[in-house]
């Protein structure tokens, strides 16, 4: 089962593929939620918005993330090398593109 996790929660790392998504739109998150209802794998999806302004929490969740997806317009800096930008000028247009690739 996919879990969507928001500030200030942190869940124990399980066998789920863990992804942190930074500055996704409401529509992108809704699309992803619908996709996750029918996908084959289970995910832990952390959602972070720039206006949360808690880099300590972001750092804690980034450590355990298998992938971090960052909106290309975001100014959030993440202390992790496993980052991929998404947006209209990127190969991954939205978070769901990444999940479709991983889930297949």
N, CA, C and O atoms as CSV, one atom per row, in Angstrom:
chain,resi,resn,atom,element,x,y,z
A,1,UNK,N,N,0.837,-1.179,0.000
A,1,UNK,CA,C,0.000,0.000,0.000
A,1,UNK,C,C,0.887,1.250,0.000
A,1,UNK,O,O,1.858,1.332,0.752
A,2,UNK,N,N,0.552,2.189,-0.825
A,2,UNK,CA,C,1.302,3.439,-0.894
A,2,UNK,C,C,0.883,4.359,0.242
A,2,UNK,O,O,-0.296,4.473,0.578
A,3,UNK,N,N,1.885,5.010,0.825
A,3,UNK,CA,C,1.632,5.963,1.906
A,3,UNK,C,C,2.118,7.338,1.467
A,3,UNK,O,O,3.255,7.489,1.019
A,4,UNK,N,N,1.253,8.336,1.598
A,4,UNK,CA,C,1.634,9.724,1.366
A,4,UNK,C,C,1.893,10.345,2.729
A,4,UNK,O,O,1.036,10.315,3.612
A,5,UNK,N,N,3.091,10.911,2.890
A,5,UNK,CA,C,3.539,11.387,4.191
A,5,UNK,C,C,3.827,12.880,4.102
A,5,UNK,O,O,4.502,13.343,3.183
A,6,UNK,N,N,3.312,13.612,5.058
A,6,UNK,CA,C,3.502,15.063,5.073
A,6,UNK,C,C,4.137,15.493,6.401
A,6,UNK,O,O,4.172,14.745,7.378
A,7,UNK,N,N,4.624,16.706,6.388
A,7,UNK,CA,C,5.256,17.319,7.559
A,7,UNK,C,C,4.286,17.304,8.732
A,7,UNK,O,O,3.110,17.623,8.553
A,8,UNK,N,N,4.733,16.952,9.894
A,8,UNK,CA,C,6.089,16.661,10.368
A,8,UNK,C,C,6.366,15.155,10.507
A,8,UNK,O,O,7.324,14.763,11.172
A,9,UNK,N,N,5.543,14.326,9.890
A,9,UNK,CA,C,5.654,12.878,10.081
A,9,UNK,C,C,6.877,12.282,9.386
A,9,UNK,O,O,7.334,12.764,8.350
A,10,UNK,N,N,7.380,11.224,9.996
A,10,UNK,CA,C,8.423,10.383,9.417
A,10,UNK,C,C,8.034,8.959,9.737
A,10,UNK,O,O,7.746,8.637,10.889
A,11,UNK,N,N,8.023,8.103,8.734
A,11,UNK,CA,C,7.656,6.705,8.956
A,11,UNK,C,C,8.901,5.836,8.904
A,11,UNK,O,O,9.918,6.208,8.320
A,12,UNK,N,N,8.799,4.673,9.527
A,12,UNK,CA,C,9.908,3.725,9.482
A,12,UNK,C,C,10.121,3.259,8.051
A,12,UNK,O,O,9.163,2.997,7.324
A,13,UNK,N,N,11.366,3.158,7.660
A,13,UNK,CA,C,11.711,2.692,6.319
A,13,UNK,C,C,11.357,1.225,6.202
A,13,UNK,O,O,11.864,0.390,6.951
A,14,UNK,N,N,10.489,0.916,5.263
A,14,UNK,CA,C,10.118,-0.470,5.001
A,14,UNK,C,C,10.705,-0.851,3.655
A,14,UNK,O,O,11.634,-0.208,3.167
A,15,UNK,N,N,10.165,-1.882,3.069
A,15,UNK,CA,C,10.655,-2.310,1.765
A,15,UNK,C,C,10.068,-1.448,0.642
A,15,UNK,O,O,10.423,-1.622,-0.524
A,16,UNK,N,N,9.182,-0.530,0.988
A,16,UNK,CA,C,8.593,0.344,-0.028
A,16,UNK,C,C,9.654,1.227,-0.679
A,16,UNK,O,O,10.596,1.670,-0.023
A,17,UNK,N,N,9.492,1.474,-1.959
A,17,UNK,CA,C,10.327,2.435,-2.676
A,17,UNK,C,C,9.952,3.816,-2.125
A,17,UNK,O,O,8.779,4.188,-2.142
A,18,UNK,N,N,10.931,4.570,-1.641
A,18,UNK,CA,C,10.663,5.854,-0.988
A,18,UNK,C,C,11.066,7.001,-1.896
A,18,UNK,O,O,12.194,7.062,-2.386
A,19,UNK,N,N,10.120,7.913,-2.113
A,19,UNK,CA,C,10.337,9.061,-2.981
A,19,UNK,C,C,9.912,10.327,-2.241
A,19,UNK,O,O,8.841,10.377,-1.638
A,20,UNK,N,N,10.759,11.336,-2.295
A,20,UNK,CA,C,10.403,12.653,-1.781
A,20,UNK,C,C,10.107,13.541,-2.977
A,20,UNK,O,O,10.883,13.596,-3.931
A,21,UNK,N,N,8.980,14.235,-2.917
A,21,UNK,CA,C,8.588,15.132,-4.001
A,21,UNK,C,C,8.536,16.550,-3.449
A,21,UNK,O,O,7.859,16.828,-2.459
A,22,UNK,N,N,9.269,17.441,-4.115
A,22,UNK,CA,C,9.372,18.816,-3.641
A,22,UNK,C,C,8.675,19.757,-4.615
A,22,UNK,O,O,8.976,19.790,-5.808
A,23,UNK,N,N,7.742,20.516,-4.071
A,23,UNK,CA,C,7.017,21.573,-4.784
A,23,UNK,C,C,6.199,21.079,-5.972
A,23,UNK,O,O,6.161,21.726,-7.018
A,24,UNK,N,N,5.548,19.938,-5.807
A,24,UNK,CA,C,4.593,19.480,-6.823
A,24,UNK,C,C,3.302,20.279,-6.676
A,24,UNK,O,O,2.984,20.771,-5.594
A,25,UNK,N,N,2.570,20.401,-7.767
A,25,UNK,CA,C,1.285,21.093,-7.716
A,25,UNK,C,C,0.227,20.154,-7.125
A,25,UNK,O,O,0.435,18.945,-7.026
A,26,UNK,N,N,-0.893,20.730,-6.743
A,26,UNK,CA,C,-2.008,19.932,-6.229
A,26,UNK,C,C,-2.463,18.933,-7.287
A,26,UNK,O,O,-2.726,17.773,-6.969
A,27,UNK,N,N,-2.559,19.366,-8.532
A,27,UNK,CA,C,-2.984,18.470,-9.615
A,27,UNK,C,C,-2.009,17.311,-9.801
A,27,UNK,O,O,-2.431,16.177,-10.025
A,28,UNK,N,N,-0.712,17.587,-9.711
A,28,UNK,CA,C,0.292,16.524,-9.855
A,28,UNK,C,C,0.161,15.497,-8.733
A,28,UNK,O,O,0.298,14.296,-8.968
A,29,UNK,N,N,-0.102,15.965,-7.524
A,29,UNK,CA,C,-0.256,15.060,-6.387
A,29,UNK,C,C,-1.534,14.237,-6.525
A,29,UNK,O,O,-1.532,13.040,-6.240
A,30,UNK,N,N,-2.620,14.866,-6.960
A,30,UNK,CA,C,-3.867,14.130,-7.167
A,30,UNK,C,C,-3.711,13.060,-8.246
A,30,UNK,O,O,-4.174,11.932,-8.076
A,31,UNK,N,N,-3.056,13.415,-9.358
A,31,UNK,CA,C,-2.817,12.436,-10.423
A,31,UNK,C,C,-2.001,11.258,-9.899
A,31,UNK,O,O,-2.287,10.104,-10.217
A,32,UNK,N,N,-0.993,11.557,-9.103
A,32,UNK,CA,C,-0.153,10.501,-8.549
A,32,UNK,C,C,-0.947,9.606,-7.602
A,32,UNK,O,O,-0.771,8.388,-7.610
A,33,UNK,N,N,-1.809,10.192,-6.797
A,33,UNK,CA,C,-2.627,9.411,-5.868
A,33,UNK,C,C,-3.525,8.432,-6.628
A,33,UNK,O,O,-3.663,7.276,-6.226
A,34,UNK,N,N,-4.129,8.887,-7.716
A,34,UNK,CA,C,-4.965,7.992,-8.530
A,34,UNK,C,C,-4.123,6.870,-9.138
A,34,UNK,O,O,-4.545,5.714,-9.163
A,35,UNK,N,N,-2.941,7.215,-9.624
A,35,UNK,CA,C,-2.052,6.206,-10.203
A,35,UNK,C,C,-1.666,5.155,-9.162
A,35,UNK,O,O,-1.662,3.959,-9.454
A,36,UNK,N,N,-1.347,5.598,-7.970
A,36,UNK,CA,C,-0.885,4.679,-6.931
A,36,UNK,C,C,-1.972,3.694,-6.496
A,36,UNK,O,O,-1.660,2.641,-5.939
A,37,UNK,N,N,-3.227,4.017,-6.739
A,37,UNK,CA,C,-4.307,3.090,-6.403
A,37,UNK,C,C,-4.267,1.836,-7.270
A,37,UNK,O,O,-4.739,0.777,-6.857
A,38,UNK,N,N,-3.704,1.955,-8.473
A,38,UNK,CA,C,-3.698,0.821,-9.402
A,38,UNK,C,C,-2.294,0.311,-9.730
A,38,UNK,O,O,-2.148,-0.635,-10.505
A,39,UNK,N,N,-1.266,0.921,-9.153
A,39,UNK,CA,C,0.097,0.504,-9.481
A,39,UNK,C,C,0.430,-0.819,-8.801
A,39,UNK,O,O,-0.257,-1.250,-7.875
A,40,UNK,N,N,1.490,-1.450,-9.275
A,40,UNK,CA,C,1.878,-2.766,-8.778
A,40,UNK,C,C,2.743,-2.702,-7.526
A,40,UNK,O,O,2.690,-3.611,-6.698
A,41,UNK,N,N,3.526,-1.663,-7.373
A,41,UNK,CA,C,4.443,-1.552,-6.248
A,41,UNK,C,C,3.844,-0.675,-5.146
A,41,UNK,O,O,2.877,0.058,-5.354
A,42,UNK,N,N,4.457,-0.783,-3.973
A,42,UNK,CA,C,4.090,0.076,-2.853
A,42,UNK,C,C,5.153,1.156,-2.697
A,42,UNK,O,O,6.345,0.907,-2.879
A,43,UNK,N,N,4.703,2.346,-2.360
A,43,UNK,CA,C,5.603,3.491,-2.247
A,43,UNK,C,C,5.356,4.229,-0.935
A,43,UNK,O,O,4.247,4.233,-0.399
A,44,UNK,N,N,6.414,4.848,-0.439
A,44,UNK,CA,C,6.303,5.875,0.595
A,44,UNK,C,C,6.635,7.180,-0.102
A,44,UNK,O,O,7.741,7.351,-0.615
A,45,UNK,N,N,5.691,8.092,-0.124
A,45,UNK,CA,C,5.846,9.346,-0.856
A,45,UNK,C,C,5.803,10.500,0.147
A,45,UNK,O,O,4.761,10.799,0.730
A,46,UNK,N,N,6.948,11.134,0.331
A,46,UNK,CA,C,7.013,12.322,1.182
A,46,UNK,C,C,6.730,13.549,0.324
A,46,UNK,O,O,7.262,13.685,-0.779
A,47,UNK,N,N,5.893,14.436,0.838
A,47,UNK,CA,C,5.542,15.660,0.117
A,47,UNK,C,C,6.084,16.859,0.880
A,47,UNK,O,O,5.813,17.037,2.067
A,48,UNK,N,N,6.852,17.671,0.176
A,48,UNK,CA,C,7.456,18.863,0.797
A,48,UNK,C,C,7.163,20.070,-0.074
A,48,UNK,O,O,7.308,20.022,-1.296
A,49,UNK,N,N,6.751,21.154,0.569
A,49,UNK,CA,C,6.541,22.429,-0.128
A,49,UNK,C,C,7.524,23.442,0.441
A,49,UNK,O,O,7.831,23.429,1.633
A,50,UNK,N,N,8.006,24.308,-0.417
A,50,UNK,CA,C,9.005,25.303,-0.037
A,50,UNK,C,C,8.556,26.132,1.164
A,50,UNK,O,O,9.375,26.491,2.009
A,51,UNK,N,N,7.264,26.439,1.246
A,51,UNK,CA,C,6.797,27.292,2.334
A,51,UNK,C,C,6.805,26.600,3.698
A,51,UNK,O,O,6.557,27.257,4.710
A,52,UNK,N,N,7.082,25.291,3.758
A,52,UNK,CA,C,7.227,24.618,5.050
A,52,UNK,C,C,8.457,25.135,5.782
A,52,UNK,O,O,8.451,25.262,7.006
A,53,UNK,N,N,9.506,25.431,5.032
A,53,UNK,CA,C,10.718,26.036,5.580
A,53,UNK,C,C,11.285,25.251,6.762
A,53,UNK,O,O,11.662,25.838,7.776
A,54,UNK,N,N,11.346,23.925,6.630
A,54,UNK,CA,C,11.965,23.089,7.654
A,54,UNK,C,C,12.982,22.174,6.988
A,54,UNK,O,O,12.685,21.026,6.655
A,55,UNK,N,N,14.178,22.701,6.803
A,55,UNK,CA,C,15.220,21.939,6.127
A,55,UNK,C,C,15.734,20.774,6.966
A,55,UNK,O,O,16.298,19.827,6.417
A,56,UNK,N,N,15.552,20.823,8.284
A,56,UNK,CA,C,15.935,19.680,9.122
A,56,UNK,C,C,15.071,18.470,8.795
A,56,UNK,O,O,15.587,17.365,8.625
A,57,UNK,N,N,13.751,18.674,8.706
A,57,UNK,CA,C,12.854,17.577,8.345
A,57,UNK,C,C,13.165,17.081,6.947
A,57,UNK,O,O,13.217,15.874,6.712
A,58,UNK,N,N,13.370,17.994,6.026
A,58,UNK,CA,C,13.696,17.612,4.654
A,58,UNK,C,C,14.981,16.788,4.621
A,58,UNK,O,O,15.056,15.790,3.904
A,59,UNK,N,N,15.970,17.186,5.372
A,59,UNK,CA,C,17.226,16.430,5.426
A,59,UNK,C,C,17.032,15.028,5.969
A,59,UNK,O,O,17.647,14.080,5.481
A,60,UNK,N,N,16.175,14.889,6.982
A,60,UNK,CA,C,15.913,13.569,7.566
A,60,UNK,C,C,15.224,12.644,6.569
A,60,UNK,O,O,15.565,11.464,6.487
A,61,UNK,N,N,14.267,13.159,5.816
A,61,UNK,CA,C,13.555,12.284,4.883
A,61,UNK,C,C,14.385,12.036,3.625
A,61,UNK,O,O,14.258,10.986,2.994
A,62,UNK,N,N,15.228,12.989,3.261
A,62,UNK,CA,C,16.061,12.828,2.061
A,62,UNK,C,C,17.053,11.683,2.228
A,62,UNK,O,O,17.363,10.982,1.265
A,63,UNK,N,N,17.540,11.496,3.421
A,63,UNK,CA,C,18.519,10.433,3.681
A,63,UNK,C,C,17.964,9.062,3.307
A,63,UNK,O,O,18.688,8.223,2.770
A,64,UNK,N,N,16.692,8.834,3.587
A,64,UNK,CA,C,16.085,7.525,3.340
A,64,UNK,C,C,15.333,7.434,2.021
A,64,UNK,O,O,14.662,6.435,1.764
A,65,UNK,N,N,15.432,8.444,1.195
A,65,UNK,CA,C,14.704,8.437,-0.078
A,65,UNK,C,C,15.509,7.739,-1.169
A,65,UNK,O,O,16.707,7.970,-1.329
A,66,UNK,N,N,14.822,6.886,-1.908
A,66,UNK,CA,C,15.453,6.242,-3.056
A,66,UNK,C,C,15.585,7.223,-4.213
A,66,UNK,O,O,16.484,7.098,-5.044
A,67,UNK,N,N,14.689,8.193,-4.263
A,67,UNK,CA,C,14.723,9.227,-5.305
A,67,UNK,C,C,14.089,10.489,-4.735
A,67,UNK,O,O,13.146,10.426,-3.947
A,68,UNK,N,N,14.624,11.637,-5.149
A,68,UNK,CA,C,14.046,12.924,-4.793
A,68,UNK,C,C,13.689,13.635,-6.084
A,68,UNK,O,O,14.546,13.879,-6.934
A,69,UNK,N,N,12.426,13.961,-6.219
A,69,UNK,CA,C,11.938,14.672,-7.402
A,69,UNK,C,C,11.679,16.115,-7.018
A,69,UNK,O,O,10.934,16.393,-6.079
A,70,UNK,N,N,12.302,17.039,-7.755
A,70,UNK,CA,C,12.210,18.459,-7.427
A,70,UNK,C,C,11.652,19.210,-8.627
A,70,UNK,O,O,12.155,19.078,-9.742
A,71,UNK,N,N,10.616,19.994,-8.391
A,71,UNK,CA,C,10.069,20.851,-9.429
A,71,UNK,C,C,11.182,21.777,-9.927
A,71,UNK,O,O,11.894,22.387,-9.130
A,72,UNK,N,N,11.323,21.876,-11.252
A,72,UNK,CA,C,12.400,22.687,-11.821
A,72,UNK,C,C,12.324,24.156,-11.422
A,72,UNK,O,O,13.322,24.870,-11.531
A,73,UNK,N,N,11.167,24.624,-10.962
A,73,UNK,CA,C,11.015,26.021,-10.549
A,73,UNK,C,C,11.281,26.226,-9.062
A,73,UNK,O,O,11.263,27.359,-8.580
A,74,UNK,N,N,11.526,25.152,-8.341
A,74,UNK,CA,C,11.755,25.237,-6.898
A,74,UNK,C,C,13.138,25.816,-6.603
A,74,UNK,O,O,14.087,25.623,-7.362
A,75,UNK,N,N,13.225,26.522,-5.494
A,75,UNK,CA,C,14.520,27.034,-5.035
A,75,UNK,C,C,15.045,26.241,-3.835
A,75,UNK,O,O,16.061,26.612,-3.247
A,76,UNK,N,N,14.363,25.159,-3.470
A,76,UNK,CA,C,14.775,24.331,-2.341
A,76,UNK,C,C,16.053,23.576,-2.712
A,76,UNK,O,O,16.143,22.980,-3.785
A,77,UNK,N,N,17.009,23.608,-1.837
A,77,UNK,CA,C,18.270,22.882,-2.013
A,77,UNK,C,C,18.237,21.644,-1.136
A,77,UNK,O,O,17.971,21.730,0.062
A,78,UNK,N,N,18.510,20.489,-1.737
A,78,UNK,CA,C,18.397,19.220,-1.031
A,78,UNK,C,C,19.786,18.590,-0.887
A,78,UNK,O,O,20.535,18.496,-1.859
A,79,UNK,N,N,20.122,18.159,0.338
A,79,UNK,CA,C,21.431,17.527,0.569
A,79,UNK,C,C,21.420,16.047,0.190
A,79,UNK,O,O,21.460,15.177,1.060
A,80,UNK,N,N,21.365,15.770,-1.105
A,80,UNK,CA,C,21.323,14.387,-1.569
A,80,UNK,C,C,21.717,14.360,-3.035
A,80,UNK,O,O,21.428,15.301,-3.775
A,81,UNK,N,N,22.366,13.305,-3.452
A,81,UNK,CA,C,22.796,13.205,-4.853
A,81,UNK,C,C,21.772,12.532,-5.750
A,81,UNK,O,O,21.919,12.550,-6.972
A,82,UNK,N,N,20.749,11.945,-5.174
A,82,UNK,CA,C,19.786,11.166,-5.945
A,82,UNK,C,C,18.575,12.026,-6.329
A,82,UNK,O,O,17.431,11.668,-6.051
A,83,UNK,N,N,18.845,13.152,-6.966
A,83,UNK,CA,C,17.811,14.139,-7.294
A,83,UNK,C,C,17.544,14.123,-8.793
A,83,UNK,O,O,18.452,13.965,-9.609
A,84,UNK,N,N,16.284,14.289,-9.124
A,84,UNK,CA,C,15.894,14.448,-10.521
A,84,UNK,C,C,14.886,15.595,-10.596
A,84,UNK,O,O,13.911,15.634,-9.845
A,85,UNK,N,N,15.137,16.514,-11.506
A,85,UNK,CA,C,14.219,17.637,-11.695
A,85,UNK,C,C,13.073,17.220,-12.598
A,85,UNK,O,O,13.250,16.420,-13.516
A,86,UNK,N,N,11.887,17.774,-12.328
A,86,UNK,CA,C,10.756,17.547,-13.212
A,86,UNK,C,C,10.141,18.891,-13.590
A,86,UNK,O,O,10.221,19.863,-12.838
A,87,UNK,N,N,9.530,18.925,-14.765
A,87,UNK,CA,C,8.890,20.151,-15.239
A,87,UNK,C,C,8.740,20.113,-16.744
A,87,UNK,O,O,9.163,19.164,-17.404
A,88,UNK,N,N,8.139,21.146,-17.271
A,88,UNK,CA,C,7.789,21.133,-18.699
A,88,UNK,C,C,8.994,21.097,-19.624
A,88,UNK,O,O,8.856,20.717,-20.787
A,89,UNK,N,N,10.169,21.478,-19.144
A,89,UNK,CA,C,11.362,21.462,-19.983
A,89,UNK,C,C,12.298,20.301,-19.641
A,89,UNK,O,O,13.468,20.313,-20.025
A,90,UNK,N,N,11.794,19.313,-18.933
A,90,UNK,CA,C,12.594,18.169,-18.494
A,90,UNK,C,C,12.072,16.882,-19.119
A,90,UNK,O,O,10.956,16.834,-19.638
A,91,UNK,N,N,12.894,15.846,-19.061
A,91,UNK,CA,C,12.457,14.540,-19.553
A,91,UNK,C,C,11.271,14.034,-18.726
A,91,UNK,O,O,10.321,13.474,-19.272
A,92,UNK,N,N,11.334,14.234,-17.420
A,92,UNK,CA,C,10.211,13.898,-16.543
A,92,UNK,C,C,9.375,15.161,-16.377
A,92,UNK,O,O,9.807,16.130,-15.753
A,93,UNK,N,N,8.182,15.135,-16.939
A,93,UNK,CA,C,7.316,16.318,-16.929
A,93,UNK,C,C,6.619,16.513,-15.591
A,93,UNK,O,O,6.374,17.644,-15.171
A,94,UNK,N,N,6.298,15.406,-14.923
A,94,UNK,CA,C,5.627,15.463,-13.626
A,94,UNK,C,C,6.013,14.216,-12.832
A,94,UNK,O,O,6.548,13.265,-13.402
A,95,UNK,N,N,5.750,14.207,-11.528
A,95,UNK,CA,C,6.121,13.037,-10.722
A,95,UNK,C,C,5.533,11.727,-11.256
A,95,UNK,O,O,6.177,10.683,-11.152
A,96,UNK,N,N,4.347,11.762,-11.814
A,96,UNK,CA,C,3.732,10.517,-12.295
A,96,UNK,C,C,4.566,9.868,-13.402
A,96,UNK,O,O,4.565,8.644,-13.535
A,97,UNK,N,N,5.268,10.663,-14.187
A,97,UNK,CA,C,6.151,10.100,-15.226
A,97,UNK,C,C,7.222,9.206,-14.600
A,97,UNK,O,O,7.516,8.126,-15.113
A,98,UNK,N,N,7.795,9.657,-13.503
A,98,UNK,CA,C,8.803,8.854,-12.811
A,98,UNK,C,C,8.185,7.561,-12.275
A,98,UNK,O,O,8.758,6.485,-12.447
A,99,UNK,N,N,7.040,7.656,-11.638
A,99,UNK,CA,C,6.402,6.484,-11.053
A,99,UNK,C,C,5.986,5.475,-12.117
A,99,UNK,O,O,6.090,4.269,-11.894
A,100,UNK,N,N,5.523,5.940,-13.250
A,100,UNK,CA,C,5.150,5.031,-14.332
A,100,UNK,C,C,6.370,4.255,-14.823
A,100,UNK,O,O,6.275,3.070,-15.145
A,101,UNK,N,N,7.511,4.931,-14.877
A,101,UNK,CA,C,8.743,4.288,-15.319
A,101,UNK,C,C,9.201,3.245,-14.289
A,101,UNK,O,O,9.578,2.135,-14.665
A,102,UNK,N,N,9.172,3.581,-13.029
A,102,UNK,CA,C,9.622,2.678,-11.972
A,102,UNK,C,C,8.661,1.506,-11.799
A,102,UNK,O,O,9.093,0.393,-11.497
A,103,UNK,N,N,7.381,1.739,-11.984
A,103,UNK,CA,C,6.376,0.714,-11.721
A,103,UNK,C,C,6.276,-0.321,-12.835
A,103,UNK,O,O,5.705,-1.392,-12.633
A,104,UNK,N,N,6.822,-0.014,-14.002
A,104,UNK,CA,C,6.660,-0.957,-15.120
A,104,UNK,C,C,7.672,-2.090,-15.077
A,104,UNK,O,O,7.662,-2.960,-15.949
